[in-house]
Each structure stands twice: as C-alpha cells, then as structure tokens.
Amino acid sequence: MSILKLSIAEDGIAVVTLASPPMNPMDAVLLEKLANLFEGLAADRAVRAAVIAADGPAFSAGLDLKTTPGLDRLGQRRLVDALNDCFGTLYAWPKPLVAAVNGHAIAGGLILALCADWRIVADVALQISLAEVRVGVTYPVAPLAIARRELAPSAARRLILLGETIDAALAEAFAVMDERVPAEVLLARAIAQAERHAMLPPQAFATTKRELRAAELERIDAARAGHGEPRLAAWLGEEMRRASAAVLRASSAVVRGAA
C-alpha cells in the first residue's frame, strides 16, 4: 500500500498526497520517500508547482508516539537525518508549493505545512500545534529553523515554547495559515493558488526563495552534512518516553469518554 500518491495535471501542477489515514504519521521511510519525490519533481521541467495534501481526517499528526520512543540510537539518527533532509528539501524546493491542510496538523505535520509558500486550512474542527515540548522532544535543526522563520514571534512563543494548541480560526488569525476555506473546496482552492503562483517567472522565483531563506537553509544544509546537529548522539531519552506515554494515556481516555 502506497504511503504517498502523486498526480500531475496537464498544466504542470503536481498534487502529492499523504496516504496513510487516519493520522498520516511520520517515520523515516515516509520522510525519505517524500524528500526523494520532491527532488524528482524539482528536476522535472514539466512540473511548475505543487500542492501537498492528505487523505483522512488529519493532515499529519507528526511522529508516531507508539513506535518512536522505542527507536535505538541508529534508528534515532536515521529519523533525525530524515527530518532534516525532508524538511530541508521542501523548504528549499525551487517551485511554488501550496499546503492544503485538511485536518489536524501536529508537530512534524505542522512543520510540513510551514514548508509551503502558501498555506490553506479547512474550516473544520481540528488541532494545530507544535507538540514537541509537551512530549519531551527537542527539535532537530530543520524543524526549528523553519518554525522560527515562518511564525511571528508571538505565535512562535505560544506554539514552539509553550506547546499550545490552536484551531483553524486562530491559525488564520496568527498567520500560521494564509487562508481558511470550507473543506469541500480546499483542494480546488489549493490547486488554483498553485496555478496562480506558477505564473511567476520560474528562475526569479527560485532565486528569490533561496535568498529569502538563506540563513535558515545554510543552517539546515550544515545539519544535513553532519555539522551542527546536536541530536545525532542520543535524542529520545527517558523524559520523552514518560511524556509521550502520558499523552497517549490522555488521548486514550478522551477516546473512551467519547465512545
């Protein structure tokens, strides 16, 4: 079963869909496949822009808290490398990228949306957060650099440092998302925005994007090369295991209470 779906329209708009519903969790395999896919789309001259979307009720809930805490050091290192490579590839992608956020965007799921040049959220009941601090996870270089660059200082403080959860309306008000639209028109709106942005002169767009994000991309490139990444030794410790277990217990209690 594919964890990613790709369609490319005749006008050169690619739609990449996360296809592991309901929560589209992230692991090293998904992140590596996503990076490789977008590297290929960057080299494809027929592709003018892309939309990243998702199947199911969530855009992505980030790392799987059931499996990630059990990773050994080799698995942790692979995951850190995959996070930096994937988010670095998407944040530097030389063509217009639009995110169609259909549901929950949590932790790495929100970072994935923040990689996009234009972000649209469905006007539905959903949670948007950077939950890393709440589950005892410290940020690798790429996710933190992107979040710090893309979020206004007040939003960064509340989301990154305090781990607050916001809804679609607040995400639009805080400029975490650029638009909020009815769910039934989300994908069509995202494709329309990709078409609009694809009309920009491509070389000028690619150069301007790289220069606008130069400081962050330089830091990410260094981490991808194995320099300046403090998470490459041991990343997920006992604090993370305790905190993630507590979050899973609380989530299970909510589900049982709603049943």
C-alpha positions in Angstrom: 0.0 0.0 0.0 1.4 3.4 -1.0 2.1 5.9 1.7 2.2 8.7 -0.9 0.2 9.4 -4.0 1.2 11.6 -6.9 -0.8 13.1 -9.8 0.4 15.7 -12.3 -2.1 17.7 -14.3 -1.5 18.7 -17.9 -0.8 22.3 -16.8 2.1 21.1 -14.7 0.5 21.2 -11.2 1.6 18.2 -9.1 -0.6 17.1 -6.2 1.3 15.0 -3.6 -1.0 13.3 -1.1 -0.1 11.7 2.2 -1.9 8.4 2.1 -1.7 6.7 5.5 -5.0 7.8 7.1 -6.4 8.4 9.6 -3.4 10.3 11.1 -0.7 10.1 8.3 2.1 9.5 10.9 5.7 10.3 10.0 8.6 7.9 10.2 11.9 7.8 8.4 10.6 5.8 5.5 7.8 8.4 4.7 10.2 11.3 5.2 12.8 9.7 2.9 10.2 9.0 0.2 8.8 12.5 0.4 12.3 14.1 0.0 13.1 11.8 -3.0 9.8 12.6 -4.6 10.2 16.3 -4.3 13.8 16.1 -5.6 12.4 14.4 -8.7 9.6 17.0 -9.1 12.2 19.8 -8.9 14.2 18.3 -11.8 11.0 17.7 -13.9 10.7 20.7 -16.2 7.0 19.8 -16.9 6.2 20.4 -13.2 5.5 24.1 -12.5 4.2 24.0 -8.9 2.9 21.5 -6.3 0.2 21.0 -3.7 0.8 18.8 -0.7 -2.5 17.3 0.6 -3.6 14.4 2.8 -6.2 11.6 2.9 -8.3 11.2 6.0 -9.3 13.5 8.9 -5.7 14.6 9.6 -3.1 16.4 7.5 -0.5 14.7 9.7 -0.2 14.1 13.5 3.6 14.0 13.2 5.8 11.2 14.6 4.1 8.1 15.8 4.3 8.2 19.6 3.7 4.5 19.8 6.8 3.5 17.9 9.2 6.4 18.0 10.2 6.2 21.8 11.5 2.6 21.2 14.0 3.5 18.5 17.6 2.6 19.2 20.4 5.1 18.5 20.8 4.0 14.9 17.0 4.4 14.4 17.1 7.8 16.1 19.9 9.0 13.9 18.1 7.9 10.8 15.0 9.7 11.8 16.8 12.9 12.6 18.6 12.8 9.3 15.3 12.1 7.5 13.6 15.0 9.2 16.4 17.4 8.2 16.6 16.1 4.7 12.9 16.1 4.1 12.0 19.5 5.5 15.2 20.9 4.1 14.3 19.7 0.6 10.7 21.0 0.8 11.7 24.4 2.3 14.3 24.9 -0.4 12.1 23.5 -3.2 12.6 25.9 -6.1 9.0 26.0 -7.4 5.8 27.2 -5.7 4.5 24.9 -3.0 1.0 25.1 -1.5 -0.2 23.2 1.5 -3.9 22.0 1.7 -4.3 21.3 5.4 -7.5 19.2 5.7 -7.3 18.4 9.4 -5.0 18.0 12.4 -1.5 19.3 11.8 0.5 18.4 14.8 4.3 18.6 15.4 6.0 17.5 12.2 2.7 17.7 10.5 2.6 21.5 11.1 6.3 21.8 10.1 5.4 20.1 6.8 2.7 22.8 6.2 5.1 25.5 7.2 7.5 24.4 4.4 4.9 25.6 1.9 4.9 29.0 0.3 1.1 29.3 0.7 -0.9 27.5 3.4 -4.7 26.9 3.3 -6.6 25.3 6.1 -10.0 23.7 6.1 -12.6 25.4 8.3 -13.3 22.3 10.4 -12.8 21.2 13.9 -9.1 20.4 14.1 -5.9 20.8 16.2 -2.8 22.7 15.1 0.2 22.6 17.3 3.9 22.1 17.7 3.6 19.4 20.4 7.3 18.6 20.7 7.8 20.3 24.1 4.7 18.6 25.5 6.1 15.1 24.6 9.6 15.8 25.7 11.1 16.1 22.2 13.8 18.7 21.4 13.8 20.0 17.8 16.3 18.9 15.2 17.8 21.8 13.2 15.5 21.9 10.2 12.1 21.9 12.0 13.2 24.6 14.5 14.7 26.8 11.8 11.6 26.6 9.7 9.2 27.2 12.5 11.2 30.1 13.9 11.4 31.7 10.4 7.8 31.2 9.4 6.0 32.1 12.6 5.5 35.5 14.0 7.3 36.0 17.4 4.2 35.8 19.5 2.9 32.7 17.6 6.4 31.1 17.9 6.4 31.6 21.7 3.0 30.1 22.2 3.4 27.2 19.7 7.1 26.3 20.0 7.9 27.1 23.6 4.6 26.6 25.4 3.2 23.9 23.1 -0.2 25.5 22.8 -2.9 24.0 20.6 -5.0 26.3 18.3 -7.9 25.8 15.9 -8.3 26.8 12.3 -9.6 30.3 13.1 -6.7 31.1 15.4 -4.2 29.6 12.9 -5.5 32.1 10.3 -5.5 35.0 12.8 -1.9 34.2 13.8 -0.9 34.0 10.1 0.1 30.4 10.6 -2.2 29.7 7.7 -2.8 32.2 4.9 -6.5 31.2 4.2 -9.3 29.3 5.8 -11.9 27.8 3.4 -14.8 25.3 3.6 -13.5 21.7 3.5 -15.3 20.9 0.3 -13.3 23.5 -1.7 -10.0 23.1 0.0 -8.2 21.1 -2.7 -9.6 23.1 -5.6 -8.6 26.3 -3.9 -5.1 25.0 -3.3 -4.7 23.9 -6.9 -5.9 27.4 -8.0 -3.3 29.1 -5.8 -0.6 26.8 -7.2 -1.7 27.7 -10.7 -1.6 31.4 -9.8 1.9 31.2 -8.2 3.2 29.1 -11.1 2.7 32.1 -13.4 5.7 33.8 -11.6 8.9 33.8 -13.6 10.5 30.5 -12.5 14.1 31.5 -12.3 13.4 34.7 -10.5 11.1 32.8 -8.1 13.7 30.1 -7.3 16.5 32.6 -6.8 14.4 34.9 -4.6 13.1 32.0 -2.5 16.6 30.7 -1.9 17.9 34.2 -1.0 14.9 35.0 1.3 15.6 31.8 3.3 19.3 31.9 3.0 20.2 31.9 6.7 17.8 29.1 7.6 18.8 27.0 4.6 22.5 27.4 5.3 21.9 26.1 8.9 19.8 23.2 7.5 22.4 22.3 4.9 25.1 22.2 7.5 23.0 19.8 9.6 22.3 17.7 6.6 26.1 17.5 6.0 26.5 16.3 9.6 27.7 19.5 11.2 25.9 21.5 13.9 23.2 18.9 14.6 23.1 18.3 18.4 20.5 15.4 18.0 22.8 12.9 16.3 24.1 11.3 19.5 21.2 10.4 21.7 17.9 12.2 21.0 14.9 10.5 22.6 15.6 10.0 26.3 13.6 8.9 29.4 11.8 12.2 29.6 10.4 11.8 26.1 9.3 8.2 26.9 7.4 9.4 30.1 5.9 12.4 28.4 4.7 10.6 25.3 3.2 7.8 27.4 1.3 10.4 29.4 0.0 12.0 26.2 -1.1 8.6 24.8 -2.9 7.8 28.0 -4.7 11.1 28.0 -5.7 10.6 24.3 -7.0 7.1 25.0 -9.1 8.5 27.9 -10.6 11.1 25.6 -11.5 8.4 23.1 -13.0 6.1 25.7 -15.0 9.0 27.1 -16.4 9.8 23.7 -17.4 6.2 23.0 
